Amino acid sequence: MRLVTGQFRLAWHRIDDSVLQAEASRGRGAVYVNKKRCEVMAVETLGTLDMLYSPLSGFMARGQQQWMRRMVRDAVIHTAERILPDRLAALEQKHGLKSSGLSITKLRKNVLGQCDSGKHIYLTPMIVIFPTKIMDEIILHEMAHLRQMNHGAKFWALLSTLLGEDAKARDAKLNAFFGAYHPLFHYLMKP
């Protein structure tokens, strides 16, 4: 299984059990151990999470599944913390808009971003698993709220200018796209 976007890559690698045990003993990543044996190893580097396992690895234990979910969630959060501030700054500079700050945090169900009356932008870390164009559209949507704090006609006109295309038409397409990702968001963001 692979998940690859412009910002994040998750890949699973099946390797020989003796290699997995040797790699685990070197301490180059986080390991899930069951009965003194490494079942899965997670190696995270700059926007990449490699999950190593062997033919002997079992994936049925609830504790192991929770551990793997936490590894993926944490890697996504680390990637978001590294990428989103720079991406927001670049888009602010490009479009001449400025927020009062950015928080990367879990938001209400089905909310990918929000902007408060103090011009502070909040983004869910999960947007880094989207293609870059869609991630940018979410950020631009929140940036439009820096000038228009509602979803009225002026907001949609501003967002259309920022996107370079009809924002309402694009929004309808994106809502269909996001529907497929919501179960994954909720699963990954569980404590």
CYANA upper distance limits for C-alpha pairs under 8 A (distance plus 0.5 A):
  1 MET  CA     10 LEU  CA      8.50
  1 MET  CA     11 ALA  CA      6.69
  1 MET  CA     12 TRP  CA      6.40
  2 ARG  CA      9 ARG  CA      7.82
  2 ARG  CA     10 LEU  CA      5.99
  2 ARG  CA     11 ALA  CA      5.17
  2 ARG  CA     12 TRP  CA      7.23
  3 LEU  CA      8 PHE  CA      8.10
  3 LEU  CA      9 ARG  CA      6.04
  3 LEU  CA     10 LEU  CA      5.48
  3 LEU  CA     11 ALA  CA      7.18
  3 LEU  CA    129 ILE  CA      8.28
  4 VAL  CA      8 PHE  CA      6.43
  4 VAL  CA      9 ARG  CA      4.89
  4 VAL  CA     10 LEU  CA      6.90
  4 VAL  CA    129 ILE  CA      8.13
  5 THR  CA      9 ARG  CA      6.78
  5 THR  CA    128 VAL  CA      8.20
  5 THR  CA    129 ILE  CA      6.53
  5 THR  CA    130 PHE  CA      6.78
  5 THR  CA    131 PRO  CA      5.81
  5 THR  CA    132 THR  CA      7.71
  6 GLY  CA    131 PRO  CA      6.52
  6 GLY  CA    132 THR  CA      6.18
  7 GLN  CA     47 GLY  CA      6.71
  7 GLN  CA     79 THR  CA      7.92
  7 GLN  CA     83 ILE  CA      8.11
  7 GLN  CA    128 VAL  CA      6.39
  7 GLN  CA    129 ILE  CA      7.51
  7 GLN  CA    131 PRO  CA      8.34
  7 GLN  CA    132 THR  CA      7.64
  8 PHE  CA     47 GLY  CA      5.24
  8 PHE  CA     48 THR  CA      6.27
  8 PHE  CA     76 VAL  CA      7.79
  8 PHE  CA     79 THR  CA      7.51
  8 PHE  CA    128 VAL  CA      7.03
  8 PHE  CA    129 ILE  CA      6.58
  9 ARG  CA     47 GLY  CA      6.80
  9 ARG  CA     48 THR  CA      5.20
  9 ARG  CA     49 LEU  CA      6.73
 10 LEU  CA     48 THR  CA      6.46
 10 LEU  CA     49 LEU  CA      5.35
 10 LEU  CA     50 ASP  CA      6.45
 10 LEU  CA     51 MET  CA      8.18
 10 LEU  CA     72 VAL  CA      8.38
 11 ALA  CA     49 LEU  CA      7.00
 11 ALA  CA     50 ASP  CA      5.56
 11 ALA  CA     51 MET  CA      6.73
 12 TRP  CA     50 ASP  CA      6.42
 12 TRP  CA     51 MET  CA      5.24
 12 TRP  CA     52 LEU  CA      6.53
 12 TRP  CA     53 TYR  CA      8.12
 13 HIS  CA     50 ASP  CA      7.62
 13 HIS  CA     51 MET  CA      6.59
 13 HIS  CA     52 LEU  CA      5.38
 13 HIS  CA     53 TYR  CA      6.81
 14 ARG  CA     52 LEU  CA      6.54
 14 ARG  CA     53 TYR  CA      5.58
 14 ARG  CA     54 SER  CA      5.73
 14 ARG  CA     55 PRO  CA      7.43
 15 ILE  CA     19 VAL  CA      7.19
 15 ILE  CA     20 LEU  CA      7.04
 15 ILE  CA     52 LEU  CA      7.30
 15 ILE  CA     53 TYR  CA      6.55
 15 ILE  CA     54 SER  CA      5.52
 15 ILE  CA     55 PRO  CA      7.91
 16 ASP  CA     20 LEU  CA      6.85
 16 ASP  CA     54 SER  CA      5.97
 16 ASP  CA     55 PRO  CA      7.56
 17 ASP  CA     21 GLN  CA      6.69
 17 ASP  CA     53 TYR  CA      8.06
 17 ASP  CA     54 SER  CA      5.38
 17 ASP  CA     55 PRO  CA      7.33
 17 ASP  CA     56 LEU  CA      7.27
 18 SER  CA     22 ALA  CA      6.66
 19 VAL  CA     23 GLU  CA      6.53
 20 LEU  CA     24 ALA  CA      6.56
 20 LEU  CA     38 CYS  CA      7.74
 20 LEU  CA     41 MET  CA      8.17
 20 LEU  CA     52 LEU  CA      7.54
 20 LEU  CA     53 TYR  CA      7.17
 20 LEU  CA     54 SER  CA      7.16
 21 GLN  CA     25 SER  CA      6.74
 21 GLN  CA     37 ARG  CA      7.76
 21 GLN  CA     38 CYS  CA      6.53
 22 ALA  CA     26 ARG  CA      7.06
 23 GLU  CA     27 GLY  CA      7.50
 23 GLU  CA     28 ARG  CA      7.54
 24 ALA  CA     28 ARG  CA      7.42
 24 ALA  CA     29 GLY  CA      7.63
 24 ALA  CA     31 VAL  CA      7.05
 24 ALA  CA     38 CYS  CA      7.18
 24 ALA  CA     41 MET  CA      7.23
 28 ARG  CA     43 VAL  CA      7.38
 29 GLY  CA     41 MET  CA      6.77
 29 GLY  CA     42 ALA  CA      5.96
 29 GLY  CA     43 VAL  CA      5.07
 29 GLY  CA     44 GLU  CA      7.64
 30 ALA  CA     41 MET  CA      6.17
 30 ALA  CA     42 ALA  CA      5.64
 30 ALA  CA     43 VAL  CA      7.07
 31 VAL  CA     38 CYS  CA      6.81
 31 VAL  CA     39 GLU  CA      7.97
 31 VAL  CA     40 VAL  CA      6.34
 31 VAL  CA     41 MET  CA      4.88
 31 VAL  CA     42 ALA  CA      6.79
 32 TYR  CA     38 CYS  CA      6.26
 32 TYR  CA     39 GLU  CA      6.20
 32 TYR  CA     40 VAL  CA      5.83
 32 TYR  CA     41 MET  CA      6.86
 32 TYR  CA     64 GLN  CA      7.34
 32 TYR  CA     67 TRP  CA      7.79
 33 VAL  CA     37 ARG  CA      5.76
 33 VAL  CA     38 CYS  CA      4.89
 33 VAL  CA     39 GLU  CA      6.19
 33 VAL  CA     40 VAL  CA      7.95
 34 ASN  CA     38 CYS  CA      6.93
 34 ASN  CA     39 GLU  CA      7.03
 39 GLU  CA     53 TYR  CA      6.80
 39 GLU  CA     54 SER  CA      7.83
 39 GLU  CA     56 LEU  CA      8.13
 39 GLU  CA     57 SER  CA      5.40
 39 GLU  CA     58 GLY  CA      7.45
 40 VAL  CA     51 MET  CA      7.27
 40 VAL  CA     52 LEU  CA      6.17
 40 VAL  CA     53 TYR  CA      5.34
 40 VAL  CA     54 SER  CA      8.22
 40 VAL  CA     57 SER  CA      7.42
 41 MET  CA     51 MET  CA      6.17
 41 MET  CA     52 LEU  CA      5.54
 41 MET  CA     53 TYR  CA      7.11
 42 ALA  CA     49 LEU  CA      7.19
 42 ALA  CA     50 ASP  CA      6.29
 42 ALA  CA     51 MET  CA      5.14
 42 ALA  CA     52 LEU  CA      6.91
 42 ALA  CA     71 MET  CA      7.47
 43 VAL  CA     49 LEU  CA      6.20
 43 VAL  CA     50 ASP  CA      5.66
 43 VAL  CA     51 MET  CA      6.97
 43 VAL  CA     52 LEU  CA      8.46
 44 GLU  CA     48 THR  CA      6.13
 44 GLU  CA     49 LEU  CA      4.99
 44 GLU  CA     50 ASP  CA      6.93
 44 GLU  CA     75 ALA  CA      7.23
 45 THR  CA     49 LEU  CA      7.05
 46 LEU  CA     79 THR  CA      7.39
 47 GLY  CA     75 ALA  CA      7.71
 47 GLY  CA     76 VAL  CA      8.05
 47 GLY  CA     78 HIS  CA      8.23
 47 GLY  CA     79 THR  CA      5.64
 48 THR  CA     75 ALA  CA      8.07
 49 LEU  CA     72 VAL  CA      7.72
 49 LEU  CA     75 ALA  CA      7.10
 53 TYR  CA     57 SER  CA      6.50
 59 PHE  CA     64 GLN  CA      7.14
 59 PHE  CA     65 GLN  CA      7.15
 60 MET  CA     64 GLN  CA      7.97
 60 MET  CA     65 GLN  CA      7.74
 61 ALA  CA     65 GLN  CA      6.91
 62 ARG  CA     66 GLN  CA      6.69
 63 GLY  CA     67 TRP  CA      6.64
 64 GLN  CA     68 MET  CA      6.70
 65 GLN  CA     69 ARG  CA      6.70
 66 GLN  CA     70 ARG  CA      6.69
 67 TRP  CA     71 MET  CA      6.75
 68 MET  CA     72 VAL  CA      6.84
 69 ARG  CA     73 ARG  CA      6.57
 69 ARG  CA    187 TYR  CA      8.38
 69 ARG  CA    188 LEU  CA      6.48
 70 ARG  CA     74 ASP  CA      6.38
 70 ARG  CA    188 LEU  CA      7.68
 71 MET  CA     75 ALA  CA      6.64
 72 VAL  CA     76 VAL  CA      6.70
 72 VAL  CA    188 LEU  CA      7.79
 73 ARG  CA     77 ILE  CA      6.72
 73 ARG  CA    188 LEU  CA      5.85
 73 ARG  CA    189 MET  CA      6.96
 74 ASP  CA     78 HIS  CA      6.59
 75 ALA  CA     79 THR  CA      6.62
 76 VAL  CA     80 ALA  CA      6.64
 76 VAL  CA    125 PRO  CA      7.09
 76 VAL  CA    126 MET  CA      7.09
 76 VAL  CA    128 VAL  CA      7.58
 76 VAL  CA    129 ILE  CA      8.09
 77 ILE  CA     81 GLU  CA      6.61
 77 ILE  CA    125 PRO  CA      5.88
 77 ILE  CA    126 MET  CA      7.88
 78 HIS  CA     82 ARG  CA      6.82
 79 THR  CA     83 ILE  CA      6.53
 79 THR  CA    128 VAL  CA      7.84
 80 ALA  CA     84 LEU  CA      5.87
 80 ALA  CA    104 ILE  CA      7.85
 80 ALA  CA    125 PRO  CA      5.62
 80 ALA  CA    126 MET  CA      8.06
 80 ALA  CA    127 ILE  CA      8.39
 80 ALA  CA    128 VAL  CA      6.56
 81 GLU  CA     85 PRO  CA      7.47
 81 GLU  CA    104 ILE  CA      7.32
 81 GLU  CA    125 PRO  CA      8.05
 82 ARG  CA     86 ASP  CA      8.08
 83 ILE  CA     87 ARG  CA      6.67
 84 LEU  CA     88 LEU  CA      6.47
 85 PRO  CA     89 ALA  CA      6.68
 85 PRO  CA    102 LEU  CA      7.41
 86 ASP  CA     90 ALA  CA      6.66
 87 ARG  CA     91 LEU  CA      6.76
 87 ARG  CA    136 ASP  CA      8.37
 88 LEU  CA     92 GLU  CA      6.50
 88 LEU  CA    139 ILE  CA      7.33
 89 ALA  CA     93 GLN  CA      6.65
 90 ALA  CA     94 LYS  CA      6.63
 91 LEU  CA     95 HIS  CA      6.57
 91 LEU  CA    140 LEU  CA      8.06
 92 GLU  CA     96 GLY  CA      6.12
 92 GLU  CA     97 LEU  CA      5.33
 92 GLU  CA     98 LYS  CA      6.06
 92 GLU  CA     99 SER  CA      8.30
 92 GLU  CA    143 MET  CA      8.27
 93 GLN  CA     97 LEU  CA      7.26
 93 GLN  CA     98 LYS  CA      8.23
 95 HIS  CA    162 LEU  CA      7.65
 97 LEU  CA    143 MET  CA      7.64
 97 LEU  CA    146 LEU  CA      7.95
 98 LYS  CA    143 MET  CA      8.47
 98 LYS  CA    146 LEU  CA      8.12
 99 SER  CA    119 LYS  CA      5.70
 99 SER  CA    120 HIS  CA      6.20
 99 SER  CA    121 ILE  CA      7.24
 99 SER  CA    143 MET  CA      7.92
 99 SER  CA    146 LEU  CA      7.27
100 SER  CA    118 GLY  CA      7.48
100 SER  CA    119 LYS  CA      5.86
100 SER  CA    120 HIS  CA      5.49
100 SER  CA    121 ILE  CA      8.16
101 GLY  CA    119 LYS  CA      7.94
101 GLY  CA    120 HIS  CA      5.42
101 GLY  CA    121 ILE  CA      6.71
102 LEU  CA    120 HIS  CA      6.44
102 LEU  CA    121 ILE  CA      5.38
102 LEU  CA    122 TYR  CA      6.24
102 LEU  CA    123 LEU  CA      8.07
103 SER  CA    120 HIS  CA      8.24
103 SER  CA    121 ILE  CA      6.90
103 SER  CA    122 TYR  CA      5.28
103 SER  CA    123 LEU  CA      6.92
104 ILE  CA    122 TYR  CA      6.33
104 ILE  CA    123 LEU  CA      5.51
104 ILE  CA    124 THR  CA      6.17
104 ILE  CA    125 PRO  CA      6.35
105 THR  CA    122 TYR  CA      7.29
105 THR  CA    123 LEU  CA      6.70
105 THR  CA    124 THR  CA      5.67
105 THR  CA    125 PRO  CA      6.88
106 LYS  CA    123 LEU  CA      8.27
106 LYS  CA    124 THR  CA      5.77
106 LYS  CA    125 PRO  CA      7.66
106 LYS  CA    189 MET  CA      7.75
107 LEU  CA    111 VAL  CA      6.40
107 LEU  CA    112 LEU  CA      7.41
107 LEU  CA    113 GLY  CA      7.90
107 LEU  CA    123 LEU  CA      8.07
107 LEU  CA    124 THR  CA      6.55
109 LYS  CA    186 HIS  CA      8.21
110 ASN  CA    182 HIS  CA      7.28
111 VAL  CA    124 THR  CA      8.27
112 LEU  CA    123 LEU  CA      6.48
112 LEU  CA    124 THR  CA      5.84
112 LEU  CA    126 MET  CA      8.43
112 LEU  CA    127 ILE  CA      7.56
112 LEU  CA    138 ILE  CA      7.79
113 GLY  CA    121 ILE  CA      7.78
113 GLY  CA    122 TYR  CA      5.90
113 GLY  CA    123 LEU  CA      4.81
113 GLY  CA    124 THR  CA      6.62
113 GLY  CA    138 ILE  CA      7.42
113 GLY  CA    139 ILE  CA      7.97
113 GLY  CA    142 GLU  CA      7.02
114 GLN  CA    121 ILE  CA      6.34
114 GLN  CA    122 TYR  CA      5.69
114 GLN  CA    123 LEU  CA      7.16
114 GLN  CA    142 GLU  CA      6.34
115 CYS  CA    119 LYS  CA      6.47
115 CYS  CA    120 HIS  CA      6.03
115 CYS  CA    121 ILE  CA      4.92
115 CYS  CA    122 TYR  CA      6.66
115 CYS  CA    142 GLU  CA      6.18
115 CYS  CA    143 MET  CA      8.13
115 CYS  CA    145 HIS  CA      6.70
115 CYS  CA    146 LEU  CA      7.66
115 CYS  CA    149 MET  CA      8.37
116 ASP  CA    120 HIS  CA      6.01
116 ASP  CA    121 ILE  CA      7.21
116 ASP  CA    149 MET  CA      8.49
117 SER  CA    149 MET  CA      7.75
119 LYS  CA    145 HIS  CA      8.34
119 LYS  CA    146 LEU  CA      6.08
121 ILE  CA    142 GLU  CA      7.14
121 ILE  CA    143 MET  CA      8.20
123 LEU  CA    127 ILE  CA      8.22
123 LEU  CA    139 ILE  CA      8.31
126 MET  CA    130 PHE  CA      8.34
126 MET  CA    185 PHE  CA      7.06
127 ILE  CA    135 MET  CA      6.17
128 VAL  CA    132 THR  CA      8.12
128 VAL  CA    135 MET  CA      7.02
130 PHE  CA    134 ILE  CA      6.68
130 PHE  CA    135 MET  CA      6.40
131 PRO  CA    135 MET  CA      6.81
132 THR  CA    136 ASP  CA      6.57
133 LYS  CA    137 GLU  CA      6.76
134 ILE  CA    138 ILE  CA      6.86
135 MET  CA    139 ILE  CA      6.96
136 ASP  CA    140 LEU  CA      6.53
137 GLU  CA    141 HIS  CA      6.53
137 GLU  CA    163 LEU  CA      7.46
138 ILE  CA    142 GLU  CA      7.05
139 ILE  CA    143 MET  CA      6.70
140 LEU  CA    144 ALA  CA      6.61
140 LEU  CA    159 LEU  CA      7.58
140 LEU  CA    162 LEU  CA      7.25
140 LEU  CA    163 LEU  CA      7.84
141 HIS  CA    145 HIS  CA      7.39
141 HIS  CA    159 LEU  CA      6.81
142 GLU  CA    146 LEU  CA      7.62
143 MET  CA    147 ARG  CA      8.22
144 ALA  CA    148 GLN  CA      6.63
144 ALA  CA    149 MET  CA      8.45
144 ALA  CA    155 PHE  CA      6.98
144 ALA  CA    158 LEU  CA      6.82
144 ALA  CA    159 LEU  CA      6.19
144 ALA  CA    162 LEU  CA      8.33
145 HIS  CA    149 MET  CA      5.16
145 HIS  CA    150 ASN  CA      7.39
145 HIS  CA    155 PHE  CA      7.67
147 ARG  CA    155 PHE  CA      8.31
148 GLN  CA    154 LYS  CA      7.45
148 GLN  CA    155 PHE  CA      5.75
149 MET  CA    155 PHE  CA      8.16
150 ASN  CA    155 PHE  CA      7.11
151 HIS  CA    155 PHE  CA      5.99
151 HIS  CA    156 TRP  CA      7.21
152 GLY  CA    156 TRP  CA      7.05
153 ALA  CA    157 ALA  CA      6.66
154 LYS  CA    158 LEU  CA      6.63
155 PHE  CA    159 LEU  CA      6.62
156 TRP  CA    160 SER  CA      6.48
156 TRP  CA    167 ALA  CA      6.59
156 TRP  CA    168 LYS  CA      7.20
157 ALA  CA    161 THR  CA      6.86
157 ALA  CA    167 ALA  CA      8.08
158 LEU  CA    162 LEU  CA      6.80
159 LEU  CA    163 LEU  CA      6.51
159 LEU  CA    167 ALA  CA      6.42
160 SER  CA    164 GLY  CA      6.19
160 SER  CA    165 GLU  CA      5.74
160 SER  CA    166 ASP  CA      5.52
160 SER  CA    167 ALA  CA      5.08
160 SER  CA    168 LYS  CA      8.36
161 THR  CA    165 GLU  CA      7.43
163 LEU  CA    167 ALA  CA      7.41
165 GLU  CA    170 ARG  CA      8.11
166 ASP  CA    170 ARG  CA      6.73
167 ALA  CA    171 ASP  CA      6.36
168 LYS  CA    172 ALA  CA      6.91
169 ALA  CA    173 LYS  CA      7.18
170 ARG  CA    174 LEU  CA      6.70
171 ASP  CA    175 ASN  CA      6.66
172 ALA  CA    176 ALA  CA      7.26
173 LYS  CA    177 PHE  CA      6.95
174 LEU  CA    178 PHE  CA      6.54
175 ASN  CA    179 GLY  CA      6.88
176 ALA  CA    180 ALA  CA      8.07
177 PHE  CA    181 TYR  CA      8.06
178 PHE  CA    182 HIS  CA      6.95
181 TYR  CA    185 PHE  CA      6.80
182 HIS  CA    186 HIS  CA      6.76
183 PRO  CA    187 TYR  CA      6.63
184 LEU  CA    188 LEU  CA      6.57
185 PHE  CA    189 MET  CA      6.51
186 HIS  CA    190 LYS  CA      6.85
